[in-house]
């Protein structure tokens, strides 16, 4: 039996509990001794981060061999055509090699919490949203993928890791789940979302 914490990491917060440069850290939103993030989410990205004190569970979640798919809602500059979408689906060549095929679909603007500060957008600029699911975790991979098709990422929100989803959590909120079954099975129902006072 393991306890897993699902956290909605806010924008411009590190995926760690300390920083020598004075940046925001996880300690500001969740204060549970002995827990660590299973994987990372970069400073300027938002969304689902999983934490636990179970080292084996961290390994099973974050190790690429276990292929936990990660799903992102991505706001990008412009509106990609079918050729650009299909390139992401087939895999694109980045500096560190070819990406695996991704699942990609267009989204109507999702109901998400407004970001603070908001994205910089000039009047008349067109933006759009994609849902992208990948099965690997290179550094800033989704941002580099959308840049490759000439549609830079403006906002990146991770909404799912495997069977775990972000629903019901505002930025800075978290909930915990008790896992009674192996990772490949769906976790038990979440407890009520909680915010550190």
C-alpha positions as CSV (number, residue, x, y, z in Angstrom):
1,X,0.0,0.0,0.0
2,X,1.4,3.4,-1.0
3,X,0.2,7.0,-0.7
4,X,0.3,9.2,-3.8
5,X,-0.2,12.9,-3.8
6,X,-1.6,14.6,-6.9
7,X,-0.6,18.2,-7.1
8,X,-1.6,21.0,-9.5
9,X,1.8,22.7,-9.9
10,X,1.4,26.4,-10.5
11,X,3.1,28.4,-13.2
12,X,6.7,29.5,-12.3
13,X,7.2,27.1,-9.5
14,X,10.0,24.5,-9.3
15,X,9.3,20.8,-9.1
16,X,11.3,20.6,-5.9
17,X,11.2,21.7,-2.2
18,X,14.1,24.1,-2.0
19,X,15.9,26.7,-4.2
20,X,19.0,28.8,-3.6
21,X,17.7,31.5,-6.0
22,X,14.6,32.4,-4.2
23,X,12.1,30.9,-6.7
24,X,8.8,29.4,-5.7
25,X,9.0,25.8,-4.7
26,X,6.6,23.0,-3.8
27,X,7.0,23.8,-0.1
28,X,4.7,26.7,-0.6
29,X,1.7,24.5,-1.6
30,X,2.3,21.1,0.0
31,X,4.1,20.4,3.3
32,X,4.4,16.6,3.7
33,X,7.7,15.4,5.1
34,X,9.7,12.8,3.1
35,X,7.8,13.0,-0.2
36,X,9.5,13.6,-3.6
37,X,8.2,14.2,-7.1
38,X,7.9,11.3,-9.5
39,X,9.3,13.1,-12.5
40,X,9.5,16.8,-13.2
41,X,7.5,19.6,-14.8
42,X,9.5,22.6,-15.9
43,X,9.4,26.0,-14.1
44,X,7.1,27.6,-16.7
45,X,4.8,24.7,-17.2
46,X,1.7,24.0,-15.1
47,X,-0.4,21.0,-14.2
48,X,-0.2,17.5,-12.7
49,X,2.7,16.5,-10.6
50,X,2.8,13.2,-8.7
51,X,4.6,12.9,-5.3
52,X,5.2,10.1,-2.9
53,X,7.5,8.8,-0.2
54,X,7.6,5.3,-1.9
55,X,10.9,5.1,-3.9
56,X,9.8,2.0,-5.9
57,X,6.6,3.8,-6.9
58,X,8.6,6.9,-8.0
59,X,10.7,4.6,-10.2
60,X,7.6,2.8,-11.7
61,X,6.0,6.2,-12.5
62,X,9.0,8.0,-13.9
63,X,11.1,5.3,-15.5
64,X,10.6,5.5,-19.3
65,X,10.6,1.7,-19.5
66,X,7.1,1.7,-17.9
67,X,5.8,4.1,-20.6
68,X,3.3,6.1,-18.5
69,X,1.7,8.3,-21.1
70,X,1.6,12.0,-20.3
71,X,-1.1,14.2,-21.7
72,X,-0.8,18.0,-22.1
73,X,-3.1,20.8,-23.1
74,X,-0.9,23.1,-25.2
75,X,-1.7,26.7,-26.2
76,X,0.3,27.6,-29.3
77,X,0.9,30.5,-31.6
78,X,-1.2,30.3,-34.8
79,X,-3.3,27.4,-36.1
80,X,-1.4,24.4,-37.3
81,X,-2.5,22.8,-40.6
82,X,-3.0,19.0,-41.1
83,X,0.6,18.6,-42.3
84,X,1.9,20.0,-39.0
85,X,-0.4,17.9,-36.9
86,X,0.5,14.8,-38.8
87,X,4.2,15.5,-38.4
88,X,3.8,15.4,-34.6
89,X,1.8,12.2,-34.9
90,X,4.5,10.5,-36.9
91,X,7.5,11.9,-34.9
92,X,9.7,14.9,-35.5
93,X,13.5,15.2,-35.5
94,X,14.9,17.2,-32.6
95,X,18.5,17.8,-31.7
96,X,18.5,14.8,-29.4
97,X,16.9,12.5,-32.0
98,X,13.5,11.5,-33.4
99,X,10.5,11.7,-31.1
100,X,8.2,8.7,-30.8
101,X,4.8,9.1,-32.5
102,X,2.4,11.3,-30.4
103,X,-1.3,11.4,-30.1
104,X,-2.5,14.8,-31.1
105,X,-5.9,16.4,-31.5
106,X,-7.1,19.9,-31.8
107,X,-9.0,21.4,-28.8
108,X,-11.5,24.2,-28.5
109,X,-10.3,26.5,-25.8
110,X,-10.5,24.5,-22.6
111,X,-12.0,25.8,-19.4
112,X,-8.7,26.4,-17.5
113,X,-7.8,28.8,-14.6
114,X,-6.5,32.1,-16.0
115,X,-2.7,32.2,-15.7
116,X,-1.0,34.8,-13.6
117,X,0.7,36.6,-15.2
118,X,-1.3,36.1,-18.4
119,X,0.4,35.1,-21.6
120,X,1.8,37.9,-23.8
121,X,-0.5,38.2,-26.8
122,X,-0.7,41.1,-29.2
123,X,-4.1,42.2,-30.5
124,X,-5.1,40.2,-33.5
125,X,-2.7,37.3,-32.9
126,X,-4.3,33.9,-33.5
127,X,-3.8,31.2,-30.9
128,X,-5.0,27.6,-30.7
129,X,-5.0,24.6,-28.4
130,X,-3.8,21.1,-28.9
131,X,-4.0,18.0,-26.7
132,X,-0.7,16.1,-27.0
133,X,0.0,12.7,-25.4
134,X,3.6,11.4,-25.4
135,X,5.2,8.2,-24.1
136,X,8.7,9.7,-23.4
137,X,10.0,12.5,-21.2
138,X,12.8,14.5,-22.8
139,X,13.6,17.9,-21.4
140,X,11.0,20.5,-22.6
141,X,10.0,18.0,-25.2
142,X,6.5,19.3,-26.0
143,X,7.7,22.9,-26.3
144,X,10.4,21.7,-28.7
145,X,8.0,19.7,-30.7
146,X,5.6,22.6,-31.3
147,X,8.5,24.9,-32.1
148,X,9.7,22.4,-34.7
149,X,6.4,22.8,-36.6
150,X,6.7,26.6,-36.3
151,X,3.9,27.0,-33.7
152,X,5.7,28.0,-30.4
153,X,4.1,27.0,-27.1
154,X,2.5,29.8,-25.2
155,X,1.1,27.8,-22.3
156,X,1.6,24.2,-21.3
157,X,-0.6,22.3,-18.8
158,X,-0.1,18.6,-18.0
159,X,-3.5,17.1,-17.5
160,X,-2.7,13.4,-17.0
161,X,0.0,10.9,-16.2
162,X,-1.2,7.4,-16.9
163,X,-4.6,6.9,-15.2
164,X,-4.1,9.9,-12.9
165,X,-5.8,13.1,-14.0
166,X,-5.8,16.8,-13.0
167,X,-9.6,17.3,-12.8
168,X,-10.9,19.1,-9.7
169,X,-7.6,20.7,-8.7
170,X,-6.9,24.4,-9.0
171,X,-3.3,25.6,-9.1
172,X,-1.7,24.9,-5.8
173,X,-4.3,22.3,-4.7
174,X,-3.6,18.7,-4.1
175,X,-5.3,15.4,-3.1
176,X,-4.0,12.1,-2.0
177,X,-4.8,8.6,-3.1
178,X,-4.0,5.3,-1.4
179,X,-2.9,2.6,-3.8
180,X,-3.9,-0.9,-2.9
181,X,-3.1,-2.4,-6.4
182,X,-0.2,-2.6,-8.8
183,X,0.5,0.5,-10.9
184,X,-1.0,-0.9,-14.1
185,X,-4.5,-0.9,-12.5
186,X,-6.5,2.3,-12.0
187,X,-5.9,4.0,-8.7
188,X,-8.6,4.2,-6.1
189,X,-11.0,7.1,-5.9
190,X,-9.4,10.4,-4.7
191,X,-10.2,12.0,-1.4
192,X,-11.4,15.6,-1.4
193,X,-9.0,18.2,-2.8
194,X,-7.2,20.1,-0.1
195,X,-5.3,23.4,-0.1
196,X,-2.6,24.2,2.4
197,X,-3.7,27.1,4.5
